[in-house]
Amino acid sequence: MEWAWWSQAANLKTLGLLIFFVTFCLIVLWLYSNKDRSARLEEQKNIPFLDEERDQEAKDKSNG
């Protein structure tokens, strides 16, 4: 059965790696290809730090 080359484990690992790598590259290209999306991602990258600033301001107000 030469047509079933993907049934061998060694070939299946290579095929899986290629599929996941191509998928990863396509997702990265999709994310950064659109200027609006790229700008929005740049804006959103600091969201986790906004809570820290608010917490610090609240502590400063409560401490006097």
C-alpha positions, -999 to 999 in steps of 0.1 A, spaced: 0 0 0 22 28 -12 -7 53 -13 -10 50 25 23 66 33 8 86 62 0 54 81 36 50 91 45 67 124 76 85 111 58 100 82 28 110 103 50 129 128 65 149 99 32 156 84 18 167 117 47 190 123 43 206 89 5 211 94 10 228 128 39 249 116 20 262 85 -11 268 107 10 288 132 26 309 104 -8 316 88 -22 328 122 8 351 128 4 365 93 -33 370 98 -27 388 131 -1 413 119 -12 418 83 -40 442 90 -29 476 102 -61 482 123 -57 449 140 -20 455 146 -27 489 162 -54 474 184 -31 447 196 -4 473 204 -31 492 224 -42 461 242 -8 448 252 -7 470 283 -41 460 297 -28 438 325 -8 467 339 -37 491 340 -51 473 371 -18 478 389 -19 515 383 -54 518 396 -46 497 426 -16 519 434 -37 551 430 -63 536 454 -36 528 479 -21 563 477 -56 578 483 -63 556 513 -29 563 528 -34 600 528 
